[in-house]
Amino acid sequence: MKIKGNDYKRLENLFKVTVNQMKDLTEYKEELKNDKRVKDVNMRLRWDIFWSMDMSKRTEIVDDIYKYANDDHLDTVLKKLVKIHV
């Protein structure tokens, strides 16, 4: 994983806060499965959580990450965070 330890921790903390604030994610995931527009439910779920994060905090973290990584690296971290926290 290319995301540095400190940036990972910052992103993980924000991710956990966001997941705790969201409605029942099991129910939401079922809604996504029934939405014909959604091709990859797991990807949609992790990026929906990402975009639900506090924008000012998310932007600060992502700006730091994008100095040395890209969306593929961020997606890898989001996959891991979903497995751990959802």
Backbone hydrogen bonds in HBPLUS format (Angstrom, degrees):
<---DONOR---> <-ACCEPTOR-->    atom                        ^
c    i                          cat <-CA-CA->   ^        H-A-AA   ^      H-
h    n   atom  resd res      DA  || num        DHA   H-A  angle D-A-AA Bond
n    s   type  num  typ     dist DA aas  dist angle  dist       angle   num
A0008-TYR N   A0004-LYS O   2.77 MM   4  5.96 156.1  1.83 159.7 168.0     1
A0009-LYS N   A0005-GLY O   2.96 MM   4  6.19 162.0  1.99 151.5 155.4     2
A0010-ARG N   A0006-ASN O   3.03 MM   4  6.28 160.9  2.07 148.1 153.1     3
A0011-LEU N   A0007-ASP O   2.94 MM   4  6.11 162.9  1.97 149.2 153.9     4
A0012-GLU N   A0008-TYR O   2.75 MM   4  5.94 159.5  1.79 154.0 160.7     5
A0013-ASN N   A0009-LYS O   2.89 MM   4  6.06 162.0  1.92 151.0 155.1     6
A0014-LEU N   A0010-ARG O   3.13 MM   4  6.37 162.9  2.16 146.9 151.1     7
A0015-PHE N   A0011-LEU O   2.83 MM   4  5.97 153.9  1.90 148.5 156.8     8
A0016-LYS N   A0012-GLU O   2.89 MM   4  6.11 163.6  1.92 155.6 158.4     9
A0017-VAL N   A0013-ASN O   3.11 MM   4  6.35 164.0  2.14 148.8 152.8    10
A0018-THR N   A0014-LEU O   3.01 MM   4  6.16 159.8  2.05 146.7 152.3    11
A0019-VAL N   A0015-PHE O   2.88 MM   4  6.14 165.2  1.90 158.2 161.8    12
A0020-ASN N   A0016-LYS O   3.01 MM   4  6.17 159.6  2.05 150.0 155.3    13
A0021-GLN N   A0017-VAL O   3.14 MM   4  6.37 131.5  2.39 138.2 150.6    14
A0021-GLN N   A0018-THR O   3.03 MM   3  5.11 133.3  2.25  98.4 111.6    15
A0022-MET N   A0018-THR O   3.06 MM   4  6.28 128.9  2.33 146.0 159.7    16
A0022-MET N   A0019-VAL O   3.27 MM   3  5.25 140.1  2.44  96.0 106.8    17
A0028-TYR N   A0024-ASP O   3.09 MM   4  6.40 157.7  2.15 144.7 151.6    18
A0029-LYS N   A0025-LEU O   2.82 MM   4  5.90 154.6  1.88 141.6 148.0    19
A0030-GLU N   A0026-THR O   3.14 MM   4  6.41 151.4  2.22 142.1 149.2    20
A0031-GLU N   A0027-GLU O   3.04 MM   4  6.40 150.7  2.13 146.3 154.5    21
A0032-LEU N   A0028-TYR O   2.96 MM   4  6.33 152.8  2.04 149.1 156.4    22
A0033-LYS N   A0029-LYS O   2.98 MM   4  6.29 149.8  2.07 145.1 153.3    23
A0034-ASN N   A0030-GLU O   3.18 MM   4  6.47 140.7  2.35 142.0 151.4    24
A0034-ASN N   A0031-GLU O   3.17 MM   3  5.25 128.7  2.44  95.7 108.8    25
A0035-ASP N   A0032-LEU O   3.10 MM   3  5.05 154.4  2.17 100.5 108.5    26
A0038-VAL N   A0035-ASP O   3.01 MM   3  5.66 159.4  2.06 120.1 126.1    27
A0044-ARG N   A0040-ASP O   2.95 MM   4  6.16 165.3  1.98 155.9 160.7    28
A0045-LEU N   A0041-VAL O   2.87 MM   4  6.05 160.5  1.91 152.6 157.8    29
A0046-ARG N   A0042-ASN O   3.08 MM   4  6.31 169.8  2.09 150.3 152.3    30
A0047-TRP N   A0043-MET O   3.02 MM   4  6.18 163.3  2.05 153.6 158.4    31
A0048-ASP N   A0044-ARG O   2.82 MM   4  5.89 145.9  1.94 146.2 156.2    32
A0049-ILE N   A0045-LEU O   3.01 MM   4  6.25 157.3  2.07 150.0 155.5    33
A0050-PHE N   A0046-ARG O   3.00 MM   4  6.22 156.7  2.05 139.0 146.0    34
A0051-TRP N   A0047-TRP O   2.87 MM   4  6.06 165.0  1.89 148.2 151.0    35
A0052-SER N   A0048-ASP O   2.98 MM   4  6.08 123.8  2.30 135.6 150.0    36
A0052-SER N   A0049-ILE O   3.06 MM   3  5.00 137.3  2.25  96.3 109.0    37
A0053-MET N   A0050-PHE O   3.13 MM   3  5.49 158.9  2.17 108.9 115.4    38
A0058-ARG N   A0054-ASP O   2.81 MM   4  5.93 168.2  1.83 163.6 167.7    39
A0059-THR N   A0055-MET O   2.86 MM   4  5.84 166.3  1.88 150.2 154.0    40
A0060-GLU N   A0056-SER O   3.29 MM   4  6.36 158.9  2.34 136.7 141.8    41
A0061-ILE N   A0057-LYS O   3.13 MM   4  6.40 164.5  2.16 153.2 156.6    42
A0062-VAL N   A0058-ARG O   2.85 MM   4  6.00 174.9  1.85 161.7 163.5    43
A0063-ASP N   A0059-THR O   2.86 MM   4  5.85 157.0  1.91 147.8 154.0    44
A0064-ASP N   A0060-GLU O   3.32 MM   4  6.52 152.8  2.40 138.6 144.8    45
A0064-ASP N   A0061-ILE O   3.10 MM   3  5.29 119.1  2.49  98.5 112.8    46
A0065-ILE N   A0061-ILE O   2.97 MM   4  6.33 154.7  2.03 148.6 156.5    47
A0066-TYR N   A0062-VAL O   2.81 MM   4  5.95 164.0  1.84 157.4 160.6    48
A0067-LYS N   A0064-ASP O   3.32 MM   3  5.55 158.2  2.37 103.4 109.6    49
A0068-TYR N   A0065-ILE O   3.05 MM   3  5.96 167.9  2.06 126.4 129.6    50
A0069-ALA N   A0065-ILE O   2.88 MM   4  5.73 134.1  2.09 146.6 158.3    51
A0073-HIS N   A0070-ASN O   3.11 MM   3  5.48 120.7  2.48 106.4 119.6    52
A0074-LEU N   A0070-ASN O   3.06 MM   4  6.39 158.7  2.11 151.7 158.5    53
A0075-ASP N   A0071-ASP O   2.76 MM   4  5.92 158.6  1.81 152.9 158.6    54
A0076-THR N   A0072-ASP O   3.07 MM   4  6.29 151.1  2.16 141.4 148.5    55
A0077-VAL N   A0073-HIS O   3.17 MM   4  6.50 156.1  2.23 146.2 151.6    56
A0078-LEU N   A0074-LEU O   2.91 MM   4  6.22 159.8  1.95 152.3 158.4    57
A0079-LYS N   A0075-ASP O   2.91 MM   4  6.16 155.3  1.97 150.7 156.6    58
A0080-LYS N   A0076-THR O   3.18 MM   4  6.46 160.5  2.22 145.3 149.8    59
A0081-LEU N   A0077-VAL O   2.88 MM   4  6.17 159.9  1.92 154.6 160.5    60
A0082-VAL N   A0078-LEU O   2.94 MM   4  6.13 153.5  2.01 150.1 156.2    61
A0083-LYS N   A0079-LYS O   3.14 MM   4  6.43 161.0  2.17 149.2 153.9    62
A0084-ILE N   A0080-LYS O   3.08 MM   4  6.37 148.7  2.18 146.8 155.5    63
A0085-HIS N   A0081-LEU O   2.83 MM   4  5.82 166.4  1.84 153.4 157.2    64
A0086-VAL N   A0082-VAL O   2.97 MM   4  5.05 146.5  2.09 139.5 139.6    65
